Amino acid sequence: MATFAPVGSLFNPSIPQTFQELGVPESLVLNLALRRLLMEGSSSLTGLSRSLRISIAVVDLVFKHMRAQHLVEIKRMTGNDHNFTLSGAGKQLAGERFNVSQLQAPMQMKANNGILIIDDFGRQLMSPRDLLNRWIVPLDRRVDYLTLRYGVKFQIPFELMVVFSTNLEPSDLADEAFLRRIHNKIFVDAVDPSSFDQIFVRTVQSRGLQAEPDSAEYLRKLCLREGGTELRASYPGDICTTLESIGRYEGRPPIMTKPESERATSLYFAKN
């Protein structure tokens, strides 16, 4: 007949009584004790043992270390237990360590349930290949993995829309396998003269700028002359912003005249 040992006797480790048995550096336990005292205001050996979930013997070692460095002040005794608070030096040290341990979420975690835009893709300090390799798993599995400075790794949801914006050739930035993971691709082409004029009119009206009747046509010709053979949808807004900057610098309202248009366009396209 088979016999079984009582369940409680299968695994019953002893409670660590020293830092060596605990397997945690003394500096880390001291850091945790300082932060706990800073949050609670005051504590005792028993209370600190309960909140940190370590033995009284280990807490007593930490307490003696803090007392030797004048980090705590004893307020009273309750039986054989000390009731203490942080001293001025202890509060300063705890505050410094608490601030150092503050963690900030990365951009993709802040953008969860929203949109993360990586603008001018391909012009970052990190190479496009390294940056894209970082996003392969999150884009494919919709989860991301973060690692804290002390080695803890955990999973977070990756519920966001990632937008890569660039004016470089996609084939120069990523291979075909990664481009397939970006399901939707939108090519923003140059605009025709009619669309350029409409964008200009809307921009001038929305900003309340004064413009001559033929300003749209004149600016269009300037952009073709200074900027090349294509008209970009961003030209009207950017050049109007340059005009407004000139007006603020010279202390006058901006006006869209032919000389002012030529001045702003030459500045925008870096032409003499």
FIBAKOL-922137 format. One record per residue: residue number from 1; residue in one letter; y, z, x of N, C-alpha, C in turn. Coordinates in Angstrom, 1 decimal. Layout:
<tormis>
- NUM;A;Y;Z;X;Y;Z;X;Y;Z;X
...
</tormis>
This chain:
<tormis>
- 1;M;-1.2;0.0;0.9;0.0;0.0;0.0;1.2;0.0;0.9
- 2;A;2.2;-0.9;0.5;3.4;-0.9;1.3;4.4;0.2;1.0
- 3;T;5.0;0.7;2.0;6.0;1.8;1.8;7.3;1.4;2.3
- 4;F;8.4;1.9;1.7;9.7;1.5;2.1;10.5;2.7;2.5
- 5;A;11.3;2.6;3.5;12.2;3.7;4.0;13.4;3.8;3.0
- 6;P;13.9;4.9;2.8;15.1;5.1;2.0;16.2;4.1;2.4
- 7;V;17.0;3.6;1.5;18.0;2.6;1.8;19.1;3.2;2.7
- 8;G;19.4;4.5;2.5;20.5;5.1;3.3;20.2;5.3;4.7
- 9;S;18.9;5.3;5.1;18.6;5.4;6.5;18.5;4.1;7.3
- 10;L;18.6;3.0;6.6;18.6;1.7;7.3;19.8;1.4;8.2
- 11;F;20.9;1.8;7.7;22.2;1.6;8.4;23.1;2.7;8.2
- 12;N;23.2;3.6;9.2;24.1;4.7;9.1;24.7;5.0;10.4
- 13;P;25.7;4.2;10.8;26.3;4.3;12.1;27.2;5.6;12.1
- 14;S;27.3;6.2;13.3;28.2;7.3;13.5;29.7;7.0;13.5
- 15;I;30.5;7.9;13.1;31.9;7.7;13.0;32.5;7.7;14.4
- 16;P;33.2;6.7;14.9;33.8;6.7;16.2;34.7;7.9;16.4
- 17;Q;34.6;8.5;17.6;35.4;9.7;17.9;36.3;9.5;19.1
- 18;T;36.1;8.3;19.7;37.0;8.0;20.9;37.4;6.5;20.7
- 19;F;38.4;6.1;21.5;38.8;4.7;21.5;37.7;3.8;22.0
- 20;Q;36.9;4.2;23.0;35.8;3.5;23.5;34.8;3.2;22.4
- 21;E;34.5;4.2;21.6;33.5;4.0;20.5;34.1;3.2;19.4
- 22;L;35.4;3.3;19.2;36.1;2.6;18.2;36.1;1.1;18.5
- 23;G;36.3;0.8;19.8;36.3;-0.6;20.2;37.6;-1.3;19.9
- 24;V;38.7;-0.5;19.7;40.0;-1.0;19.5;40.9;-0.4;20.6
- 25;P;41.8;-1.2;21.2;42.7;-0.7;22.2;43.6;0.4;21.7
- 26;E;43.9;1.4;22.5;44.7;2.5;22.1;46.1;2.0;21.7
- 27;S;46.6;1.0;22.4;47.9;0.5;22.1;48.0;-0.1;20.7
- 28;L;46.9;-0.7;20.2;46.9;-1.3;18.9;46.9;-0.2;17.9
- 29;V;46.1;0.8;18.1;46.1;2.0;17.1;47.4;2.7;17.1
- 30;L;48.1;2.8;18.3;49.4;3.4;18.3;50.4;2.6;17.6
- 31;N;50.3;1.3;17.7;51.2;0.4;17.0;51.0;0.5;15.5
- 32;L;49.8;0.6;15.0;49.5;0.8;13.6;50.0;2.1;13.1
- 33;A;49.9;3.2;13.9;50.3;4.5;13.5;51.9;4.6;13.4
- 34;L;52.5;3.9;14.3;54.0;3.9;14.3;54.5;3.1;13.0
- 35;R;53.9;2.0;12.7;54.3;1.3;11.6;54.0;2.0;10.3
- 36;R;52.9;2.7;10.2;52.6;3.5;9.0;53.5;4.6;8.9
- 37;L;53.9;5.3;9.9;54.9;6.4;9.8;56.3;5.9;9.5
- 38;L;56.6;4.7;9.9;57.9;4.1;9.6;58.0;3.8;8.1
- 39;M;56.9;3.4;7.5;56.8;3.0;6.1;56.8;4.3;5.2
- 40;E;56.0;5.3;5.6;55.8;6.5;4.8;56.8;7.5;5.0
- 41;G;57.5;7.5;6.2;58.5;8.5;6.4;58.0;9.8;7.1
- 42;S;56.9;10.3;6.6;56.2;11.5;7.2;54.8;11.4;6.9
- 43;S;54.0;12.2;7.7;52.6;12.2;7.5;52.0;13.4;8.2
- 44;S;50.6;13.5;8.1;49.9;14.5;8.8;48.7;13.9;9.4
- 45;L;48.0;14.7;10.2;46.8;14.1;10.9;45.8;13.7;9.8
- 46;T;45.6;14.5;8.8;44.7;14.1;7.7;45.1;12.8;7.0
- 47;G;46.4;12.8;6.7;47.0;11.7;5.9;46.9;10.4;6.7
- 48;L;47.2;10.5;8.0;47.2;9.3;8.9;45.8;8.8;9.1
- 49;S;44.8;9.8;9.2;43.4;9.4;9.3;43.0;8.7;8.0
- 50;R;43.4;9.1;6.9;43.0;8.5;5.6;43.6;7.1;5.5
- 51;S;44.9;6.9;5.8;45.6;5.6;5.7;45.1;4.6;6.7
- 52;L;44.8;5.1;7.9;44.3;4.1;8.9;42.8;4.0;8.9
- 53;R;42.1;4.8;8.2;40.7;4.8;8.0;40.0;4.9;9.4
- 54;I;40.4;5.9;10.2;39.8;6.3;11.4;39.6;7.8;11.5
- 55;S;38.8;8.2;12.4;38.5;9.7;12.4;39.7;10.5;12.8
- 56;I;39.6;11.8;12.4;40.6;12.8;12.8;40.7;12.9;14.4
- 57;A;39.6;12.8;15.0;39.6;12.9;16.5;40.4;11.8;17.1
- 58;V;40.3;10.6;16.7;41.0;9.4;17.2;42.5;9.6;16.9
- 59;V;42.8;10.0;15.6;44.2;10.2;15.2;44.8;11.3;16.1
- 60;D;44.1;12.3;16.4;44.6;13.4;17.2;44.9;12.9;18.6
- 61;L;44.1;12.0;19.2;44.5;11.4;20.5;45.8;10.6;20.4
- 62;V;45.9;9.9;19.3;47.2;9.1;19.1;48.4;10.0;18.9
- 63;F;48.2;11.1;18.2;49.3;12.0;17.9;49.7;12.7;19.3
- 64;K;48.7;13.1;20.1;49.1;13.7;21.4;49.8;12.7;22.3
- 65;H;49.4;11.4;22.2;50.1;10.4;23.0;51.6;10.3;22.5
- 66;M;51.8;10.2;21.2;53.1;10.1;20.6;54.0;11.3;20.9
- 67;R;53.4;12.5;20.9;54.1;13.7;21.1;54.5;13.8;22.6
- 68;A;53.6;13.3;23.5;54.0;13.3;24.9;55.2;12.4;25.2
- 69;Q;55.3;11.3;24.5;56.4;10.4;24.7;57.6;10.7;23.8
- 70;H;57.6;11.8;23.1;58.7;12.3;22.2;59.0;11.3;21.1
- 71;L;57.9;10.7;20.6;58.0;9.7;19.5;58.0;10.4;18.1
- 72;V;57.5;11.6;18.0;57.4;12.3;16.8;58.0;13.7;16.8
- 73;E;58.4;14.2;15.7;58.9;15.6;15.5;58.0;16.3;14.5
- 74;I;57.6;17.5;14.9;56.7;18.4;14.0;57.6;19.1;13.1
- 75;K;57.3;19.0;11.8;58.1;19.7;10.8;57.5;21.0;10.4
- 76;R;56.2;21.1;10.2;55.6;22.3;9.9;54.1;22.2;10.1
- 77;M;53.4;23.3;9.9;52.0;23.4;10.0;51.4;23.7;8.7
- 78;T;50.3;23.0;8.3;49.6;23.3;7.1;48.2;23.7;7.5
- 79;G;47.9;25.0;7.7;46.6;25.4;8.2;46.6;24.9;9.7
- 80;N;45.6;24.2;10.1;45.5;23.6;11.4;46.0;22.2;11.5
- 81;D;46.6;21.7;10.5;47.1;20.3;10.4;48.6;20.3;10.7
- 82;H;49.0;19.3;11.4;50.4;19.1;11.8;51.1;18.1;10.7
- 83;N;52.3;18.5;10.3;53.1;17.6;9.5;54.2;17.1;10.3
- 84;F;54.4;15.8;10.5;55.4;15.3;11.4;56.0;14.0;10.9
- 85;T;57.1;13.7;11.6;57.9;12.4;11.3;58.2;11.8;12.6
- 86;L;58.7;10.6;12.5;59.2;9.9;13.8;60.5;10.4;14.2
- 87;S;60.6;10.6;15.5;61.9;11.0;16.1;62.8;9.7;16.2
- 88;G;64.0;9.9;16.7;64.9;8.8;16.9;64.3;7.7;17.8
- 89;A;63.7;8.1;18.9;63.1;7.1;19.8;61.9;6.5;19.1
- 90;G;61.1;7.3;18.3;60.0;6.7;17.6;60.4;5.7;16.6
- 91;K;61.5;6.0;15.8;61.9;5.0;14.8;62.4;3.7;15.5
- 92;Q;63.1;3.8;16.6;63.5;2.6;17.3;62.4;1.8;17.8
- 93;L;61.4;2.4;18.4;60.2;1.7;18.9;59.4;1.1;17.7
- 94;A;59.2;1.9;16.6;58.5;1.3;15.5;59.2;0.2;14.8
- 95;G;60.6;0.3;14.8;61.3;-0.9;14.2;61.2;-2.1;15.1
- 96;E;61.2;-2.0;16.4;61.1;-3.1;17.2;59.7;-3.8;17.1
- 97;R;58.7;-2.9;17.0;57.3;-3.5;16.9;57.1;-4.1;15.5
- 98;F;57.7;-3.5;14.5;57.6;-4.0;13.1;58.2;-5.4;13.0
- 99;N;59.4;-5.6;13.7;60.1;-6.9;13.6;59.3;-7.9;14.4
- 100;V;58.7;-7.5;15.5;58.0;-8.5;16.3;56.7;-9.0;15.5
- 101;S;56.2;-8.1;14.7;54.9;-8.5;14.0;55.2;-9.2;12.7
- 102;Q;56.5;-9.5;12.4;56.7;-10.2;11.1;56.3;-11.7;11.3
- 103;L;55.6;-12.2;10.3;55.1;-13.6;10.4;55.8;-14.5;9.4
- 104;Q;56.0;-15.7;9.8;56.6;-16.7;8.9;55.7;-17.8;8.6
- 105;A;55.6;-18.2;7.4;54.7;-19.3;7.0;55.2;-20.6;7.6
- 106;P;54.2;-21.5;7.9;54.6;-22.8;8.4;55.1;-23.7;7.3
- 107;M;55.7;-24.8;7.7;56.3;-25.7;6.7;55.4;-26.1;5.6
- 108;Q;54.2;-26.5;5.9;53.3;-27.0;4.9;52.9;-26.0;3.9
- 109;M;52.9;-24.7;4.3;52.6;-23.6;3.4;53.8;-23.4;2.4
- 110;K;55.0;-23.5;3.0;56.2;-23.3;2.2;56.3;-24.5;1.2
- 111;A;55.8;-25.6;1.5;56.0;-26.8;0.7;54.9;-26.9;-0.4
- 112;N;53.9;-25.9;-0.4;52.9;-26.0;-1.4;53.4;-26.1;-2.8
- 113;N;52.8;-27.0;-3.6;53.2;-27.3;-5.0;54.5;-28.1;-5.0
- 114;G;54.8;-28.8;-3.8;56.0;-29.5;-3.7;55.8;-30.8;-2.9
- 115;I;56.8;-31.1;-2.1;56.8;-32.3;-1.3;57.2;-32.0;0.1
- 116;L;56.4;-32.4;1.1;56.7;-32.3;2.5;57.0;-33.6;3.1
- 117;I;58.3;-33.8;3.5;58.7;-35.1;4.1;58.8;-35.0;5.6
- 118;I;58.1;-35.9;6.3;58.2;-36.0;7.7;59.0;-37.3;8.0
- 119;D;60.3;-37.1;8.2;61.3;-38.2;8.4;61.2;-38.7;9.8
- 120;D;61.6;-40.0;10.0;61.6;-40.6;11.3;60.3;-40.4;12.0
- 121;F;59.2;-40.6;11.3;57.9;-40.4;11.9;57.7;-41.3;13.1
- 122;G;57.2;-40.8;14.2;57.0;-41.5;15.4;58.0;-41.2;16.4
- 123;R;59.1;-40.5;16.1;60.1;-40.1;17.0;60.2;-38.7;17.3
- 124;Q;59.1;-37.9;16.9;59.1;-36.5;17.3;58.6;-36.3;18.7
- 125;L;58.8;-35.1;19.2;58.3;-34.8;20.6;56.8;-34.9;20.6
- 126;M;56.1;-34.5;19.5;54.6;-34.6;19.4;54.3;-36.1;19.2
- 127;S;53.2;-36.6;19.9;52.9;-38.0;19.7;52.4;-38.2;18.3
- 128;P;52.5;-39.4;17.7;52.0;-39.7;16.4;50.6;-39.4;16.2
- 129;R;49.8;-39.7;17.2;48.3;-39.5;17.1;48.0;-38.0;16.9
- 130;D;48.7;-37.1;17.7;48.4;-35.7;17.6;48.9;-35.2;16.3
- 131;L;50.0;-35.7;15.8;50.6;-35.2;14.5;49.7;-35.6;13.4
- 132;L;49.2;-36.9;13.4;48.3;-37.3;12.4;47.0;-36.6;12.4
- 133;N;46.4;-36.4;13.6;45.2;-35.6;13.7;45.3;-34.2;13.1
- 134;R;46.5;-33.7;13.1;46.7;-32.3;12.5;46.6;-32.4;11.0
- 135;W;46.8;-33.5;10.4;46.9;-33.6;8.9;45.6;-34.3;8.4
- 136;I;44.7;-34.7;9.2;43.5;-35.4;8.6;42.7;-34.5;7.7
- 137;V;42.3;-33.3;8.1;41.5;-32.4;7.3;42.3;-32.0;6.0
- 138;P;43.6;-31.5;6.1;44.3;-31.1;4.9;44.4;-32.2;3.9
- 139;L;44.7;-33.5;4.4;44.9;-34.6;3.4;43.5;-34.9;2.8
- 140;D;42.5;-34.8;3.5;41.2;-35.2;3.0;40.5;-34.1;2.1
- 141;R;40.6;-32.9;2.5;39.9;-31.8;1.8;40.9;-30.9;0.9
- 142;R;42.2;-31.1;1.0;43.2;-30.4;0.2;43.2;-28.9;0.6
- 143;V;42.7;-28.5;1.8;42.9;-27.2;2.3;43.3;-27.2;3.7
- 144;D;44.0;-26.2;4.1;44.4;-26.1;5.5;43.9;-24.7;6.1
- 145;Y;43.9;-24.7;7.4;43.4;-23.4;8.1;44.5;-23.0;9.0
- 146;L;44.9;-21.7;8.9;45.9;-21.1;9.8;45.3;-20.0;10.6
- 147;T;45.8;-19.8;11.8;45.3;-18.8;12.7;46.5;-17.9;13.1
- 148;L;46.3;-16.6;13.0;47.3;-15.7;13.4;47.2;-15.5;14.9
- 149;R;48.3;-14.9;15.4;48.4;-14.7;16.9;47.3;-13.8;17.5
- 150;Y;46.7;-12.9;16.6;45.7;-12.1;17.1;44.3;-12.6;16.7
- 151;G;44.2;-13.9;16.4;42.8;-14.5;16.3;42.3;-14.6;14.9
- 152;V;42.9;-14.0;13.9;42.4;-14.1;12.5;42.6;-15.5;11.9
- 153;K;41.6;-16.1;11.4;41.7;-17.5;10.8;41.4;-17.4;9.4
- 154;F;42.2;-18.1;8.5;42.0;-18.1;7.1;42.4;-19.4;6.5
- 155;Q;41.9;-19.6;5.3;42.1;-20.9;4.5;43.2;-20.7;3.5
- 156;I;44.0;-21.7;3.4;45.1;-21.8;2.3;45.0;-23.1;1.6
- 157;P;45.4;-23.2;0.3;45.4;-24.4;-0.4;46.4;-25.4;0.1
- 158;F;46.1;-26.7;0.1;47.0;-27.7;0.5;47.4;-28.6;-0.7
- 159;E;48.1;-28.0;-1.6;48.4;-28.7;-2.8;49.9;-29.2;-2.8
- 160;L;50.1;-30.3;-2.0;51.4;-30.8;-1.9;51.3;-32.3;-1.6
- 161;M;52.5;-33.0;-1.8;52.6;-34.4;-1.5;53.2;-34.5;-0.1
- 162;V;52.5;-35.2;0.8;53.1;-35.5;2.1;53.6;-36.9;2.2
- 163;V;54.9;-37.0;2.6;55.6;-38.3;2.7;55.9;-38.5;4.1
- 164;F;55.4;-39.6;4.7;55.8;-40.1;6.0;56.8;-41.2;5.9
- 165;S;58.0;-41.0;6.5;59.1;-42.0;6.5;59.3;-42.5;7.9
- 166;T;59.3;-43.8;8.0;59.5;-44.4;9.3;60.0;-45.8;9.2
- 167;N;60.7;-46.3;10.2;61.1;-47.7;10.3;60.3;-48.5;11.4
- 168;L;59.2;-47.8;11.9;58.3;-48.4;12.8;57.1;-49.1;12.1
- 169;E;56.4;-49.9;12.8;55.2;-50.5;12.3;54.1;-49.5;12.1
- 170;P;53.6;-49.3;10.9;52.5;-48.4;10.7;51.3;-48.6;11.7
- 171;S;51.0;-49.8;12.0;49.9;-50.1;12.9;50.1;-49.6;14.3
- 172;D;51.4;-49.4;14.7;51.7;-48.8;16.0;51.6;-47.3;16.0
- 173;L;51.5;-46.7;14.8;51.6;-45.2;14.7;50.2;-44.6;14.4
- 174;A;49.4;-45.3;13.7;48.1;-44.8;13.3;47.0;-45.8;13.2
- 175;D;45.8;-45.4;13.3;44.7;-46.4;13.2;44.4;-46.6;11.7
- 176;E;43.5;-47.6;11.5;43.2;-48.0;10.1;42.5;-46.8;9.3
- 177;A;41.7;-46.0;10.0;41.0;-44.9;9.3;42.0;-43.9;8.7
- 178;F;43.0;-43.6;9.5;44.0;-42.6;8.9;44.9;-43.3;7.9
- 179;L;45.2;-44.5;8.1;46.1;-45.2;7.1;45.4;-45.2;5.7
- 180;R;44.1;-45.3;5.7;43.3;-45.3;4.4;43.5;-44.0;3.7
- 181;R;43.7;-42.9;4.4;43.9;-41.6;3.8;45.2;-41.5;3.1
- 182;I;46.2;-42.3;3.5;47.5;-42.4;2.8;47.4;-43.5;1.8
- 183;H;47.0;-43.1;0.5;46.7;-44.1;-0.5;47.8;-44.9;-0.9
- 184;N;49.0;-44.4;-1.0;50.2;-45.1;-1.5;51.1;-45.4;-0.4
- 185;K;51.5;-46.7;-0.2;52.5;-47.1;0.8;53.6;-47.9;0.1
- 186;I;54.8;-47.5;0.4;55.9;-48.2;-0.2;56.8;-48.8;0.9
- 187;F;57.0;-50.1;0.8;57.8;-50.8;1.7;59.2;-51.0;1.2
- 188;V;60.2;-50.4;1.8;61.6;-50.5;1.4;62.2;-51.6;2.2
- 189;D;62.4;-52.8;1.5;62.9;-54.0;2.2;64.5;-54.0;2.1
- 190;A;65.0;-55.0;2.8;66.5;-55.2;2.7;66.8;-55.6;1.3
- 191;V;68.1;-55.4;0.9;68.5;-55.7;-0.5;69.3;-57.1;-0.5
- 192;D;69.3;-57.7;-1.7;70.0;-59.0;-1.8;71.5;-58.7;-2.0
- 193;P;72.4;-59.7;-1.9;73.8;-59.4;-2.0;74.2;-58.8;-3.4
- 194;S;73.6;-59.2;-4.5;73.9;-58.7;-5.8;73.6;-57.2;-5.8
- 195;S;72.4;-56.8;-5.3;72.0;-55.4;-5.3;73.0;-54.6;-4.4
- 196;F;73.3;-55.2;-3.3;74.2;-54.5;-2.4;75.6;-54.2;-3.0
- 197;D;76.1;-55.1;-3.8;77.4;-54.9;-4.5;77.3;-53.9;-5.5
- 198;Q;76.1;-53.8;-6.3;76.0;-52.8;-7.3;75.9;-51.4;-6.7
- 199;I;75.2;-51.3;-5.5;75.1;-50.0;-4.8;76.5;-49.6;-4.4
- 200;F;77.2;-50.5;-3.9;78.6;-50.2;-3.4;79.4;-49.7;-4.5
- 201;V;79.4;-50.4;-5.7;80.2;-50.0;-6.8;79.8;-48.6;-7.3
- 202;R;78.6;-48.3;-7.4;78.1;-47.0;-7.8;78.5;-45.9;-6.8
- 203;T;78.4;-46.2;-5.5;78.8;-45.2;-4.5;80.3;-44.9;-4.6
- 204;V;81.1;-45.9;-4.7;82.6;-45.7;-4.8;83.0;-44.9;-6.0
- 205;Q;82.3;-45.3;-7.1;82.6;-44.5;-8.4;82.2;-43.1;-8.3
- 206;S;81.0;-42.8;-7.8;80.5;-41.5;-7.8;81.3;-40.6;-6.8
- 207;R;82.0;-41.2;-5.8;82.7;-40.4;-4.8;84.2;-40.4;-5.1
- 208;G;84.6;-41.2;-6.2;86.0;-41.2;-6.5;86.9;-41.9;-5.5
- 209;L;86.4;-42.9;-4.8;87.2;-43.6;-3.8;88.0;-44.7;-4.4
- 210;Q;89.2;-44.9;-3.9;90.0;-46.1;-4.3;89.6;-47.3;-3.4
- 211;A;89.4;-48.4;-4.1;88.9;-49.6;-3.4;89.6;-50.8;-4.0
- 212;E;89.8;-51.8;-3.1;90.4;-53.1;-3.5;89.4;-53.9;-4.3
- 213;P;89.8;-54.8;-5.2;88.8;-55.5;-6.1;87.7;-56.2;-5.3
- 214;D;88.0;-56.8;-4.2;87.0;-57.6;-3.4;86.4;-56.8;-2.3
- 215;S;86.4;-55.4;-2.4;85.9;-54.6;-1.3;84.4;-54.8;-1.1
- 216;A;83.7;-54.9;-2.2;82.2;-55.0;-2.1;81.9;-56.3;-1.3
- 217;E;82.4;-57.4;-1.6;82.1;-58.6;-0.9;82.6;-58.6;0.5
- 218;Y;83.8;-58.0;0.8;84.3;-57.9;2.1;83.4;-57.0;3.0
- 219;L;83.0;-55.9;2.4;82.1;-55.0;3.2;80.7;-55.6;3.5
- 220;R;80.3;-56.4;2.5;79.0;-57.1;2.7;79.0;-58.1;3.8
- 221;K;80.1;-58.8;3.9;80.3;-59.8;5.0;80.4;-59.0;6.4
- 222;L;81.1;-57.9;6.4;81.3;-57.1;7.6;79.9;-56.6;8.1
- 223;C;79.1;-56.1;7.1;77.8;-55.6;7.5;76.9;-56.7;8.1
- 224;L;76.9;-57.9;7.5;76.2;-59.0;8.0;76.6;-59.4;9.4
- 225;R;78.0;-59.4;9.6;78.5;-59.8;10.9;78.2;-58.7;12.0
- 226;E;78.4;-57.5;11.6;78.2;-56.4;12.6;76.8;-55.9;12.8
- 227;G;76.0;-55.9;11.7;74.7;-55.2;11.7;73.6;-56.2;11.8
- 228;G;73.8;-57.5;11.7;72.6;-58.4;11.8;72.5;-59.3;10.5
- 229;T;71.3;-59.7;10.3;71.1;-60.7;9.2;70.6;-60.0;7.9
- 230;E;70.4;-58.7;7.9;69.9;-58.0;6.7;70.9;-57.0;6.1
- 231;L;70.8;-56.8;4.8;71.6;-55.8;4.2;70.8;-54.6;3.8
- 232;R;71.1;-53.4;4.2;70.3;-52.2;3.9;71.0;-51.5;2.8
- 233;A;70.2;-50.8;2.0;70.7;-50.1;0.8;71.5;-48.9;1.3
- 234;S;71.3;-48.4;2.5;72.0;-47.2;3.0;73.4;-47.5;3.5
- 235;Y;73.7;-48.8;3.7;75.0;-49.1;4.3;76.2;-48.6;3.5
- 236;P;76.3;-48.9;2.2;77.5;-48.5;1.4;77.8;-47.0;1.5
- 237;G;76.7;-46.2;1.3;76.9;-44.7;1.3;77.3;-44.2;2.7
- 238;D;76.7;-44.8;3.8;77.0;-44.3;5.1;78.4;-44.7;5.5
- 239;I;78.8;-45.9;5.2;80.2;-46.3;5.5;81.2;-45.6;4.7
- 240;C;80.9;-45.3;3.5;81.9;-44.5;2.7;82.0;-43.1;3.2
- 241;T;80.9;-42.5;3.7;80.9;-41.2;4.4;81.8;-41.2;5.6
- 242;T;81.7;-42.3;6.4;82.6;-42.5;7.6;84.0;-42.6;7.2
- 243;L;84.3;-43.3;6.1;85.7;-43.4;5.6;86.2;-42.0;5.2
- 244;E;85.4;-41.2;4.5;85.8;-39.9;4.1;86.1;-39.0;5.3
- 245;S;85.3;-39.1;6.3;85.5;-38.3;7.5;86.8;-38.7;8.2
- 246;I;87.1;-40.0;8.3;88.3;-40.4;8.9;89.5;-39.9;8.1
- 247;G;89.4;-39.9;6.7;90.5;-39.4;5.9;90.7;-37.9;6.1
- 248;R;89.6;-37.1;6.2;89.8;-35.7;6.4;90.4;-35.4;7.8
- 249;Y;90.0;-36.2;8.8;90.5;-35.9;10.2;92.0;-36.2;10.2
- 250;E;92.4;-37.3;9.5;93.8;-37.7;9.5;94.7;-37.0;8.4
- 251;G;94.0;-36.2;7.6;94.7;-35.4;6.6;95.3;-36.3;5.5
- 252;R;94.5;-37.3;5.0;94.9;-38.1;3.9;93.7;-38.5;3.1
- 253;P;93.9;-39.0;1.9;92.8;-39.4;1.0;92.2;-40.7;1.6
- 254;P;90.9;-40.9;1.5;90.3;-42.1;2.0;90.5;-43.3;1.0
- 255;I;90.8;-44.4;1.6;91.1;-45.6;0.8;90.3;-46.8;1.4
- 256;M;89.6;-47.5;0.5;88.8;-48.6;0.9;89.6;-49.9;0.9
- 257;T;90.4;-50.1;2.1;91.1;-51.3;2.3;90.4;-52.1;3.3
- 258;K;90.8;-53.4;3.5;90.1;-54.2;4.5;90.3;-53.7;5.9
- 259;P;91.4;-53.2;6.4;91.5;-52.6;7.7;90.6;-51.4;7.9
- 260;E;90.6;-50.5;6.8;89.8;-49.3;6.9;88.3;-49.6;6.8
- 261;S;88.0;-50.7;6.1;86.6;-51.1;6.1;86.1;-51.6;7.4
- 262;E;87.0;-52.4;8.1;86.6;-52.8;9.4;86.5;-51.7;10.4
- 263;R;87.4;-50.7;10.3;87.4;-49.6;11.2;86.1;-48.8;11.0
- 264;A;85.8;-48.5;9.7;84.6;-47.7;9.5;83.3;-48.4;9.9
- 265;T;83.3;-49.7;9.6;82.1;-50.5;9.9;81.9;-50.6;11.4
- 266;S;83.0;-50.8;12.2;82.8;-50.9;13.6;82.3;-49.5;14.2
- 267;L;82.8;-48.4;13.6;82.3;-47.1;14.0;80.8;-46.9;13.7
- 268;Y;80.4;-47.3;12.5;79.1;-47.2;12.0;78.1;-48.0;12.9
- 269;F;78.4;-49.2;13.2;77.5;-50.0;14.0;77.8;-49.9;15.5
- 270;A;78.7;-49.0;15.9;79.0;-48.8;17.3;79.5;-50.1;18.0
- 271;K;80.4;-50.8;17.3;81.0;-52.0;17.8;82.4;-51.8;18.2
- 272;N;82.9;-52.5;19.2;84.3;-52.3;19.7;85.2;-53.0;18.7
</tormis>
